[in-house]
Amino acid sequence: MGYEVTQLPVWRDNYAYLLLGEGVAAVVDAPEAAPVLAILEQRGQPLTHIFNTHHHFDHIGSNEELLARYPEAAVYGSVYDAEHERIPGLTRSLSDGESFAFAGVSCTVRDVPGHTLGHIAYVFADGRAFVGDTSFVGGCGRLFEGTAKQMDHALNEVLAGLGDDVLLYCAHEYTESNLRFALSVDGGNERLVAYADEARALREEGRPTVPSTVGLEKAINPFFRADAPALRAASGLPPGAARHEVLGALRSMKDSF
């Protein structure tokens, strides 16, 4: 069994994902329903699942319209967002480490707060992880509700521990702006410099830079590299600062970059 991933560019710079398997179809983080419905109708498949990583409208905006068309679809989200009633139509609340099967593939849910307190990632056993706004190519989400310590754990303990070949499917095409910041604080990183050229070429051809891999992010992403001497120096913090403090300082710099 298994499933195929269709990456849907939506709104200005969002990505939603449609996962199509035999007899099942899931959407991940779609802000609008029309492109999802178009593919489902073309393929003759009903929507069976909605996977939400967190409650922001550009991730849950399609839920109600999709459920109006497919009222039997199961809607997944985090326990935190369930408790705060932030996911429309939620039918299953998920805790860290909980697993389920989709299209015959096991998926383990991981709590990755920082961007929001209810943020989760869907980590599939086939080497794909849908990470919402926790990790971007060359960046990470703003700390709207969580702390730098939570984001550091999400990136450098949870996601970094998945294995270098795991594909990270994030929800935005922010790569070019993220890399401009990364180069400003880590310009001596040869892998980053080379990848910035690769990413620029992809975007000039109208191609996505997403998905990334865990290994690539560990090499180029300043928020996965907060322990690196160059990034500690760029943060302006004293040498003894904790890694999460460096990450927080870098994220604050990125906010106003």
C-alpha positions as CSV (number, residue, x, y, z in Angstrom):
1,M,0.0,0.0,0.0
2,G,1.1,3.6,0.5
3,Y,0.1,7.0,-0.7
4,E,1.2,9.7,-3.2
5,V,1.7,13.3,-2.2
6,T,0.3,16.1,-4.3
7,Q,1.8,19.5,-3.3
8,L,-0.7,22.3,-3.7
9,P,0.5,25.9,-3.9
10,V,-2.3,28.0,-2.4
11,W,-2.7,31.6,-1.4
12,R,0.4,33.7,-1.9
13,D,3.1,31.3,-0.4
14,N,1.3,28.5,1.3
15,Y,1.6,24.8,0.6
16,A,-1.2,22.3,1.3
17,Y,-0.7,18.6,0.7
18,L,-3.1,16.0,-0.6
19,L,-2.2,12.4,0.3
20,L,-3.9,9.9,-2.0
21,G,-3.9,6.2,-1.2
22,E,-6.1,3.2,-2.1
23,G,-9.5,4.1,-0.7
24,V,-8.3,7.0,1.4
25,A,-7.4,10.6,0.8
26,A,-6.1,13.2,3.3
27,V,-5.4,16.8,3.2
28,V,-2.8,18.5,5.3
29,D,-3.2,22.2,6.3
30,A,-5.3,23.6,3.4
31,P,-6.4,27.2,3.8
32,E,-8.8,26.9,0.8
33,A,-11.0,24.0,-0.4
34,A,-11.3,24.6,-4.1
35,P,-7.9,23.1,-5.3
36,V,-8.4,20.1,-3.0
37,L,-12.0,19.5,-4.2
38,A,-10.9,19.8,-7.8
39,I,-8.3,17.0,-7.5
40,L,-10.6,14.7,-5.5
41,E,-13.3,15.1,-8.1
42,Q,-10.9,14.5,-10.9
43,R,-9.6,11.4,-9.3
44,G,-13.1,10.2,-8.1
45,Q,-11.9,9.8,-4.5
46,P,-13.8,11.1,-1.4
47,L,-11.9,12.9,1.3
48,T,-11.5,10.6,4.3
49,H,-9.1,12.6,6.6
50,I,-8.0,16.1,7.4
51,F,-4.7,16.5,9.2
52,N,-4.1,19.9,10.9
53,T,-0.7,20.8,12.4
54,H,-2.1,23.8,14.2
55,H,-5.0,26.2,14.5
56,H,-3.9,29.2,12.4
57,F,-6.5,30.1,9.7
58,D,-4.1,29.5,6.8
59,H,-4.0,25.9,7.9
60,I,-7.6,25.2,8.9
61,G,-9.4,27.6,6.6
62,S,-10.8,24.8,4.4
63,N,-12.1,22.5,7.1
64,E,-15.7,23.6,7.1
65,E,-16.1,23.7,3.3
66,L,-14.4,20.3,3.0
67,L,-16.7,18.9,5.7
68,A,-19.7,20.3,4.0
69,R,-18.8,18.2,0.9
70,Y,-17.4,15.2,2.9
71,P,-19.1,15.2,6.3
72,E,-17.8,11.7,7.2
73,A,-14.1,12.9,6.9
74,A,-12.1,12.4,10.2
75,V,-10.4,15.6,11.4
76,Y,-7.2,15.3,13.4
77,G,-5.4,17.8,15.5
78,S,-3.6,18.2,18.8
79,V,-5.0,17.6,22.3
80,Y,-4.1,21.2,23.1
81,D,-6.0,22.6,20.2
82,A,-8.9,20.3,21.0
83,E,-9.1,21.5,24.6
84,H,-9.1,25.1,23.3
85,E,-11.6,24.3,20.5
86,R,-9.4,25.7,17.8
87,I,-9.8,23.1,15.0
88,P,-13.2,23.2,13.2
89,G,-14.8,19.8,13.0
90,L,-12.1,18.0,15.1
91,T,-13.0,14.3,15.6
92,R,-9.7,13.0,17.0
93,S,-7.3,14.7,19.3
94,L,-3.7,13.5,19.2
95,S,-1.0,13.3,21.9
96,D,2.7,13.2,21.5
97,G,3.9,9.8,20.5
98,E,0.5,8.5,19.5
99,S,0.4,6.5,16.3
100,F,-2.2,5.7,13.6
101,A,-2.2,4.1,10.2
102,F,-3.0,5.8,6.9
103,A,-2.9,4.0,3.6
104,G,-1.1,1.2,5.4
105,V,1.7,3.5,6.6
106,S,2.2,4.1,10.3
107,C,2.2,7.8,11.3
108,T,3.5,9.0,14.7
109,V,2.4,12.4,16.0
110,R,5.0,14.6,17.7
111,D,4.4,17.7,19.8
112,V,6.5,20.5,18.3
113,P,5.3,23.7,20.1
114,G,7.0,27.0,19.7
115,H,5.2,28.7,16.8
116,T,2.0,27.8,18.7
117,L,1.4,25.8,21.8
118,G,-0.8,23.2,20.0
119,H,1.5,22.6,17.1
120,I,2.1,19.0,16.1
121,A,4.0,17.2,13.3
122,Y,2.9,14.1,11.4
123,V,5.9,11.8,11.0
124,F,5.2,8.9,8.6
125,A,7.2,5.7,8.7
126,D,7.9,6.1,4.9
127,G,10.3,9.0,5.6
128,R,8.0,11.9,5.3
129,A,7.2,14.4,8.0
130,F,4.5,17.2,7.7
131,V,5.8,19.9,10.0
132,G,3.5,22.9,9.3
133,D,5.1,26.1,10.5
134,T,7.7,24.6,12.9
135,S,10.5,24.2,10.4
136,F,10.9,25.9,7.1
137,V,13.7,25.6,4.5
138,G,16.4,27.6,6.2
139,G,14.2,28.9,8.9
140,C,11.6,28.3,11.6
141,G,8.2,29.7,12.6
142,R,7.7,32.9,14.6
143,L,7.3,32.4,18.3
144,F,3.7,33.5,18.6
145,E,2.7,31.5,21.6
146,G,5.6,29.3,22.6
147,T,9.1,29.9,23.8
148,A,12.6,29.7,22.3
149,K,13.2,26.7,24.6
150,Q,10.2,24.9,23.1
151,M,11.3,25.7,19.6
152,D,14.8,24.5,20.3
153,H,13.5,21.2,21.5
154,A,11.2,20.9,18.5
155,L,13.9,21.5,16.0
156,N,17.1,20.1,17.6
157,E,15.7,17.2,19.6
158,V,12.5,16.1,17.8
159,L,13.0,16.9,14.1
160,A,16.8,16.6,14.1
161,G,16.4,13.2,15.6
162,L,14.3,11.8,12.8
163,G,17.2,10.9,10.5
164,D,19.0,12.9,7.9
165,D,17.1,11.5,4.9
166,V,13.6,12.3,6.3
167,L,11.7,14.7,4.1
168,L,10.3,17.8,5.8
169,Y,7.1,19.1,4.2
170,C,6.6,22.6,5.5
171,A,3.6,24.9,4.8
172,H,5.2,27.9,3.2
173,E,7.6,28.9,0.5
174,Y,9.7,31.2,2.6
175,T,13.1,29.9,1.5
176,E,14.6,32.9,-0.3
177,S,13.9,35.3,2.5
178,N,15.0,32.7,5.1
179,L,18.3,32.2,3.3
180,R,19.0,35.9,3.0
181,F,18.8,36.1,6.8
182,A,20.8,32.9,7.2
183,L,23.6,34.3,5.0
184,S,23.7,37.5,7.1
185,V,24.5,35.5,10.3
186,D,26.3,32.4,8.8
187,G,27.9,33.7,5.7
188,G,31.0,31.5,6.1
189,N,29.0,28.4,5.8
190,E,30.0,27.0,2.4
191,R,27.0,24.5,2.2
192,L,24.6,27.4,2.9
193,V,26.2,29.6,0.2
194,A,26.0,26.7,-2.3
195,Y,22.4,25.9,-1.4
196,A,21.3,29.5,-1.7
197,D,22.4,29.3,-5.3
198,E,20.5,26.1,-5.8
199,A,17.3,27.5,-4.2
200,R,17.5,30.7,-6.3
201,A,17.7,28.6,-9.5
202,L,14.7,26.5,-8.4
203,R,12.6,29.6,-7.8
204,E,13.7,31.2,-11.0
205,E,12.3,28.1,-12.8
206,G,9.1,28.4,-10.8
207,R,9.9,25.2,-8.9
208,P,9.4,24.7,-5.1
209,T,12.2,24.3,-2.7
210,V,10.0,22.2,-0.5
211,P,10.3,19.5,0.7
212,S,13.7,19.7,2.4
213,T,15.5,17.1,4.4
214,V,16.6,16.9,8.0
215,G,20.2,16.6,6.9
216,L,20.0,19.8,4.7
217,E,18.4,21.8,7.6
218,K,21.1,20.6,10.0
219,A,23.7,21.9,7.5
220,I,22.2,25.3,6.5
221,N,19.4,26.4,8.9
222,P,20.6,28.8,11.6
223,F,18.0,27.5,14.0
224,F,19.2,24.0,13.7
225,R,22.8,25.3,14.1
226,A,22.4,27.6,17.1
227,D,25.4,25.9,18.8
228,A,27.8,26.8,15.9
229,P,30.4,29.4,16.9
230,A,29.5,31.8,14.1
231,L,25.9,31.8,15.1
232,R,26.7,32.2,18.8
233,A,28.8,35.2,17.8
234,A,26.1,36.6,15.6
235,S,23.5,36.4,18.4
236,G,25.5,38.9,20.6
237,L,25.0,36.7,23.7
238,P,27.8,35.8,26.1
239,P,29.7,32.6,25.4
240,G,27.9,30.7,28.2
241,A,24.4,31.3,26.8
242,A,22.2,28.2,26.4
243,R,21.5,27.0,22.9
244,H,17.8,27.9,23.2
245,E,18.8,31.5,24.2
246,V,20.9,31.8,21.0
247,L,18.0,30.5,19.0
248,G,15.7,33.0,20.6
249,A,18.1,35.8,19.9
250,L,18.4,34.8,16.2
251,R,14.6,34.5,15.9
252,S,14.2,38.0,17.3
253,M,16.8,39.2,14.7
254,K,14.9,37.5,12.0
255,D,11.6,39.1,13.1
256,S,13.0,42.5,12.2
257,F,15.3,41.5,9.4
